[in-house]
Amino acid sequence: MGSPDGSTQLLAAGLARSRAPGLHRLDRHPASTWTHASCRGRHSDPARPPGAVCNTRGVMTRLVLQAPGSLDGSTLGNLLLRLEGSHEGGGVFAWANRAGITAALGSPVFTKFIANGTFDLTVGTDSITDPSALDTLIQLESEHPRLHISAFVHDQPGLFHPKFFWFEEAGGLRLLVGSGNLTRGGLQANWEAFTDSLLTGADADAARQQIRRWKATYRDNLLSIADDKVRAAVEANGADERSIRQRQAPGGAQPSPAASTPNPATGTAVLIAEIPKNRKFTNATSPHFGKSMFSQANFSKEIFENFFGARSGPAEILLYAVRSDASLGDLESRIGKFKSVSMNYYFELGAARGLPHPDIAPPIGAFLRLDSGVFLYLFRLPGDVGYRELDAILAAQWVPRGNQVRRVLIARNQLEAYWPTSPLLAAAEPAT
């Protein structure tokens, strides 16, 4: 059933990866320091970041090729980075789904930005955008008065298909223009391409004017996200971008019904970890007042870096909780933080919110790292189905290290050997 050596090899393999999927570091890319002034007359400067192209008209452009599960090279990672350095922004996208909206606009980074900044978003209604996406957007707009969302509705034969973000920065106008939509696939789970451009001077003014002119030209097509016409336009849409991909069998035969059956989630790296006590319930009206919680999952620096992929600074992690029937909860966007008292990193587990920490033994969590760029997780309390199996994994694999709680990295097939009926193994790949 595996050995500690297998876990060590898996940890080393994680180091060989550029970065773990599902997490988006907010380190400032070197290209972000380039302005028109620094580009002018320095086309051979070796300090220019890879892919950055400077011209003589006040534009610096960097081409980024996104691969599934990518980190620094993802639309999502660059979006969060630009939000940190901006006071105003917006975006126009052909379509959006709930997962993409949550990953981008549900991020704690966006919540911090929109508290004082403004953001103007337009989404199309021709495909993918569905009622669930509308409900998510309506909810976000109600929560953030400085967020303005419209939908593009039309009756033309052509497809509404633009995809770009814009941000006002101290150095000029930043544009992220690419192939990805406001979906989890477009943001970091698909192969996509985008350019990251900083415009200054007359070029920035011309771009701002073009955006304003476009909105004025099509003002009759730009409806409130809560308009009944918008809901009617998206009623028949499906939210998963993978539905666009139609693969024919050899000879031109149509795919069998089984081809549309959801596939088990990808990924082979699994973390099994005890979840220690953390904060206490402070609400005096709660029946758990004064008791400890465990909704903050704590991890050592080694685990946080080598499994979740963090290196330094705040980092966004995307997770889905797996229910007992193997269905998935809502996408959770979390920021990993450092706790100086315990020298550990932590983030919130939505599925554990409001639950007291059991006194007899710690909860045990299991995390599956997916190739598509997110993490699936579940936890078990003493007496729950699966707790004994997860405890057995820790008993067999854990090598004591000081006063650390038990945590081990194993392969997916090792989890299957101990707990073949685990919902984590039966969960479907999340929609992109």
Helices and strands as residue ranges (DSSP letters): H 4-16, E 23-25, G 30-33, H 36-39, E 52-54, E 59-66, H 75-84, E 86-93, H 98-105, H 108-114, E 118-124, H 131-143, E 147-152, E 163-169, E 172-178, H 184-184, I 185-189, E 192-199, H 201-217, E 222-224, H 228-234, G 241-244, G 250-252, G 257-260, E 269-274, E 296-299, H 301-306, E 315-322, E 328-339, E 344-348, G 350-352, E 364-369, E 375-380, H 387-397, E 407-411, H 412-418, H 423-426
